[in-house]
Amino acid sequence: MSQNSNFQFRNALVSVSDKTGLIDFIVPLAKSGMRVVSTGGTAKALREAGVPVIDVSDQTGFPEVMDGRVKTLHPKIHMGLLARAGHEGDLELLKDYGIDAFDLVVGNLYPFEEALKKNLSLNEQIEFIDIGGPSFLRSAAKSFDRMTVLCDPSDYSFVLKQGKTTLDDRKYLASKVFAHTSVYDGMISNYLSNNDSRREWSVPGKKVSDLRYGENPQQKAAWYRIPGVTNGLHLAEQIQGKELSYNNLLDLDAAVTTVREFPHTLACIAVKHNNPCGVARGKNPLEVVQAGIKADPVSVFGGIIAVNFKVDAASAQVLCDLFLECIIAPDFESEALVCFQKKKNVRILKWADLMKNIDERKVRTLSGGFVVQDEDHSSKWQESWRVIGQEIKSDEEKLSYEFAWKVCAHLKSNAIAICGSSQSVGLGMGQVNRVDAVEQAISRWKNFHPNTKDVVLASDAFFPFPDSIELAYRAGIKKIIQPGGSIKDEDVIEKAKELGIQMVLTGQRHFLH
């Protein structure tokens, strides 16, 4: 890249933690006569590159103290940043105190996020909270009418090529600074607080990538990760296939969230439009994949598959026979990857920590705001669950109820899951009344799995009336699990008793909107 020798910059403050590209940027500017004021490790690196550097302590007449906690927090620094161009009083003050105004600031912040990965103690982590950096960056950004401020090394090249910046350039670069410090402060706030009653809340984000479009082609979209979160979909390695879409990401998240319900058994989840359409568990990878697909062989077309085990060649061959958008797993055998190469467009994602569950707060935007809640988790069989009818004694029966309950928790409300002991056989979701959800689930069960007789029907919320119980009975269902809580509970329970239906009341609802 050609460089402009007519650089406009005359006085720079440079203090960075991430030194990527710094030397190549500063050296030609310094050679053009630009004065450089710097701190600590940055000053050392610049001197080693042959750049004449003035230490901040020489600029201020005050040493760096408190193990480097106080370096740039000084009037002789911030007056040089905040002085207004053409403001007679400001310029007179600079002259009185012998201060040269800065016209270029290059800085980025202590690596707080990287330090989080080291599981440091609170006192150790606090030392990675940058105070001086955000202060001088924000001061410089406020003065964007005359000041160029860079917090992102990817911007060095265009500034170096131009040799100067326009007002629009400086305004854009200033906006990046305020976004940068906002994300940084949000990350620290989230680290220090687990109190949901905070009156102020920030959701920091760092862009992973732009997306082709959103849910529909007319919608712009981008993918962001939350800094400081130790596990996330952005850590999945895409081995092959087209770029991920907005809808792919939502479906992948739904699939992974569901498969994490099964940490102690092999599981396969098929997802379509953010709803599981097939769920299976078992001991044999191939059989589990086949069962997950056959749970609803129509809806799985164009869907997403998540498994919690290493995909072998036999399982890959079954998956290759389908049209799928994405397949995500902790790992893949080399023979499986060879098989997938026959389907170049299918997105194959390897996520080693796919099953590492982290408790995240769920954030949903509203018009003019957002709401925040804890993540919902369904539960294993609890002895506190109330059983109506015949006593449940065997672990196998309990596991069947537990399986249906977990599946139902991940369907959009109103939701009904009809399941065998290890496979969903009829799922009804997204209905505005519970009777419709029951009818939809029964229809799919009878259509795809008419020979599966011993099933459990799970409902994500209470039955408001006994009508759904009668409908289930007429279809041949003898086992139901639901949270209870309706004012008509006793009517519902009496109907179950009358019809000889065994019913489990969990006391825990699982709405999903």
N, C-alpha and C positions, 0 to 999 in steps of 0.2 A: 504494500500500500504506500503510495507516495505521501510525503509529509509536507506541510506548509511551513516554510521558514519564517513567515510573517506572523508570528504568534502574538496575540494581544495580551497575554498574561504576564504580569510583572511581579506579583507577590502572592505566594501560595502557602497555605497551611495544609500539611500532609500528615495524617496519622491514621493508620489502618491496622486491622488485625489480619484481614485477608490481603496478602500482597500479590495476588494474581495479576500479572500484567503491569504492575506498578513501575518497575524499573524502565521498561520499554516506553512507558508513557512519560515519566518525569525527566529522563535523561535528555531527550531533545529539547524539552522546554527549558531545562536548566542551562543547556548550552546556548540557548538564545538569549540568556541573561536574566531569566526569571529567578527571583529570590525564593528560597525554600526554607520554611520554618517547620520543624518536625519534632517528634517525641520518641523516646525509648528505642524499641526495636525497629521502628520504621526509619528513624534517623540513622541507625547503625547500618541497615540494609542499603540505604541511599548512599551513605559515605563509601561503603564497600564497592558501589557501582561508580564511584568517582564524582558524585554529586556534592557540591559544597552545601552544607546544611547548617542552619542556625538552630541551636537547641531552643525549645520553648522556654527553658529556664533562663537563657540569656536574653530572650525577648522580653520576659516579664520581670527579670531581676529577682525571681523567687524560685527556689529549687523545687523539683518534683518531690513530694512528701507522701507520707502514709502509704508506703509500698506502692507508689504510683497512683493512688486513689485521687490525688489532686495534682493535675498537670496543666491542663488547658483552662481550668476554671479560674480565670483571672481577667480583670478589666482590660488589661493591655492586649488580650486576645479578643475578647468579645466586643470591645470598642472598635477594633479593626474589622470586625465582621458586621456589626450593626450600624455603623456610620452611614448616613443617608447621603447619596450623591446630590450635590448642589445645595445641601442644607448647611447654611453658613455656620450655625452654632456647632454642629457635629464636626465640621472640618476644622473649626477653630480649636476644639477640644483635642483633636488628633494632633494638631500642630503643637499645642501647649505641652502635651505629654510625650511628644516625640514618637508617635505611633504611625506606622504606614498602614493604610487600609488594605486588606486582602482583596484580591479579585478572583482567586481560585481556591477552592477548598476540596480536598480529596480525603474522604474518611469512610470507614465502615466500623461495625461494632464488635465488641467482645463476642466470642463464639458461644453464646449462652446455650443454644440448641445442641451443639456438639457436646458441650459439657454434660448436658442432661443424660446423654447416652452412657456416661461413665458411672452412673449411680452414685454420685458424690453425696456427702453429707450436706445438710442445709447450709452450714457455715461455709463449706467449700464452694457450693453452687452460687452463693450470694456474691462471691468475689468475681463471678462472670457477669454481674449486672453492670453494664457500662453506664456511667453518669456523664463524664466529660464528652464522650463521643456524641450522644444524642443532643447534648447542649450546643456544641459548636456546629453540628450539622443543621440543627433547626435555626440557629442564628444566621447561618449563611443562607439557608433557604428563604428566610424571611426577607433577605436582601437581594432576591433574585433579579430585581430591576437592574442591578449592576454587577452581580456576583454569579459566578458559575460554581455549582456545587455538585460533586460526583460521589455517589455512594455505591455505585454498581460498576465493577470493572468492565462490564460489557459495553459501557458508554465511552471508555477511554479512546477507542479507535476513531470514532466519528469526530470527537473533539480535536484529536490530534490531526486528523486529516484536514479539518476546516481551519484550524489554527485560531478560531474565535467562535463565539456563540451569539446567536440572535436572541432577542427578548423571548420569542416563542420557545427557543431551545432551553433557555434558563428557567422559564416557567415550568416546562415539562420536567426538567431535572429536579427542580424544587419539589414538584408533586411527588416524585419518586422518593425523595428524602422523607417527606411526611408519611408516606405509605410505609417506608422502611422502618421508621421509628415507631409508628403505630403498631405494626406487626410485632416488633420487638417487645414493646411494652405490654401488648396483649398476651404474649407468650409468658412473660414474667408474672403478670397478674394471675393467669390461669395456674401457673406453677405454685404460687404462694397461697392461693385460695381454693378451698373446696366448699365454700359457703354459697349455696344457691340463692341466698337472700341479698346478695350484693345489689345495690341500687344501680350500679353501672356495670355493663358487661361488654366485652369486645370479643370478636371472633377473628383472630388473625389468620391470614392465608398467604401462602406463597404459590405462585402459579407453577403447575406441573406442565401444562401445555394448553395451547388453544385447541378447541375442538372444531370440526368442520361446521357443525351447527348444533342447535339444541334438540329438543324433542322433535322439532319439525324444521325443515330447511330454511324457513323464514326467520328463525330465531338464532341469534348469535350466542355462543357459549364458550366457556373455558373451564378447565379443571384446576382446582387449588387443593393443596394439602394444608393441614394445620400444623405449623411448626411446634416442636416439643412433644408431639404424640409419637410414641415409640414404635407403633406398628400401624400399617395402613395399606390400602390398595395400591398406592403409588410405589410401594416396594416390590410389587409383583413384576417379574421380568417377562416381557412379551417376547416370546421365542419366534413367533411367525404370525403372519396374517395382516389384514388391513389395520389401519389405525383405529383405536378405540373411539366409539361414539359416545355421546351423552347418554343415550339409552342403554348402551352396553354397560357403562359404568354403574348406572342405577341397578340394572339386573344382576351384575356381578356382585354388588354389595348385598343385595337381597339373598343371592345364592350362598355367599360366604357366611352371612349372618345365620342362615338356616343350618348349614352343615356344621357350624360350631356347636349346635345343640347335641352333637353326637361324638363326644371326645373318646368314648370307650368302645366304639364299634365302627366298622367301615360304613360309610354312608355316601350316597349319590343323590344330588339335588338337581332337578331340572326346573328352570325358571323361565317364565314368559310374561312380559309386561309387568315385571316387578312382583309377580306372584309365583310361588312354587306351584308347578303343575304335576310334578312327580317327585316322590321322596321314598327312598328305600335304604334299608340297613341290612347288614349281614356279616359273614365271615370271609366270603370269597369275592375278590374284586370283580371278576367277570360277571358273576351272578348278581352282584349289587348294581352294577352298571346296567345290566339288562333289565332288572326290576325297576330301576329308576326311570328308564325310557318307556317301558311297557305300562307304567302306572297310568299314563295318559298318552298313548302313541300318536294322537292327533295334535295335541297342544304343544308337544315337544318340538315340532317342526319349526325351525328358525329360532330356537330357544338357546339357553345358556346352561352349561353343565358345570357343577362344582362337585369335586370329590375330596375326601380327606385322606387319600392314600396315594402312593406312587402308581401312576398309570402304566400298566404293562402292555405288551403288544396285542394280546388277545382283546383287552378292553378297548384299546385304540381302534382296532379293526371294526368293532361294533359301532363305535362313535363315528368312524369315517363313513359308515353306510348311511348316516343321517345328514340333513342340512342343519348345521348349527352355526350360531354366531360366535360363541366363545366357549372354551374349555379351560377351567382353572383347577390346578391341583398343586400339592406341595412339591411334587417332582414327577418326572417322566423318564421311563426307560428309553435308552437310545433307539431301540427297535420301534417303540411307540412313536417317537418323533419322525422316524423314517416313514411310518405309515401316514402320519398327518401331512407330510409333504405332498401327498396326493391331492390334498384339499388346501391349496395355497391361501385361500381367503379366510379360512377359519382362524380365529385368533386363539393362539395357545399361550397361556400365562402360567408361569411357574412362580409360586409364592411359598417359600420354605416355611414361613411363620403363619401360614394361612389359619392354623388352628389356635394361634395365640390370641386369646380373647382379652381385650382391654375394655374396661368400663369407660365409655365415652358418654358425654352429654349429647343428646340429640337436639339439633337446632333446625327449626322450620321458619322460613320467612313468611311474613304476613304483609298486608298492605301497610306500609309505614313502620314496620317493626319485625320482631321475630319472637318466637317462644322457645323455651329451653326445657328439656326434661331429661331425667336419667334414662339409660337404656333399659328396655324391658327384657327380662329373661324368663322363659318358662322354667318349670322345676321338675325335678325327679319326683317319683312317687313319695308322697308324704303320709306318714301314719296319721296325721291330723285330718286328712281328707275324710269326709263323711261318705259312707257307703250305704246306699238304700237297697234293700233286697238281700239276696244271698251273699254271705261273707266271701271276700276274696282272700284266698289262702296262698295260692302259688305265686312264685316270683314271675313266672311266665305271664300270668294274667295281669299282674301289676305293670310289667314292662309293656304289654299291649296297650293298656290305658295311657301310660306315660308317653309312648310313641305317638299316639293319636293327638294327645294334648300338645306335644311339642310341635307337631306339624301344623295344627290349627293356629297356634300362636303367631305364625309367620304368614298367614293369609290375610288379605285386606278384608276388613269388616263390611257387612256381617259375614262371618265365616263359619263354614261347617266342613269338617274333615272326617271322611269315612275311611278307616284303615284296617288292614289285616295286621297280623302281628309284626310284620317287617316291611310293609309296602302300603303306600297310600293307594286307594282304589277308586275314590270318588271325592273330588274337592269342589266345594261351592264357595265362592268368594265375591266380595264387592257388591253384595245385594243390599237393597235398601230395606228389606224386611227378612226376618229369619226363616219364614216359611219358604220363600223363594230360594234361599241358600240351601235349605234342606232338600228341596226338590231338585235343584241343580246337582248337588252331590249324589243323590240317589240315582238320578238319570245317568251320570257318568259311571257310577258303580255298576249298574245293571247293563250298561252298554259295553264296558271294557272288561269287567271282571264278574260276570254272572255266576261263576262257579265258586267265588270266594264267599263263604257263608258266615264264618265266625268273625264278625267285624265289630269295631268300636266306632261310635259316632261321637265326635268332639265338637263342642260349640265354644266359640271364643267369648261369648257373653251369655247371660241368663236367657232362659226361655220365658217370654212374657206371658204366654198362654200355653195350655196343654196341647194345642193343635199340632205343633211340630212333633210332639211325642207320639201322637196318634199316627201321623204321617210316617214316622220312622218305623213304628210297629207294623204297619201295613206292608212296609217294604221288607220286613223280616229282620229288623235290627233289635237286638236284645240287650245291648250294652251302650250306655251313654255316659259321657263325662262332660261336665259343665261347671261354671263357677257358682251358680246359684245367685241369690240376691234380689230376685223379683218379689214384688208384693204378692204375686200369685204363686210363689214357691210351693206352698202346701198343696195347691191345686195340681201343679205340675208333678210333684212327688206322689200324690195320691193316684194320678193317672198312670205313672210308671209302675206303682205297686199293683194297680188293677190289671195292667197288661203284662205283668211278670217281667218287666224290664229292670235290669240291674243298673243303678245310677250312682255315679260318683260326683260329689260336690266338692270342689277344690277351694272355694272362697277367694279365688284370684282370677280377675278378668284379664283378657288379652286383646283389647281393641287394637286395631292397627289401621290408621287412616293414611 
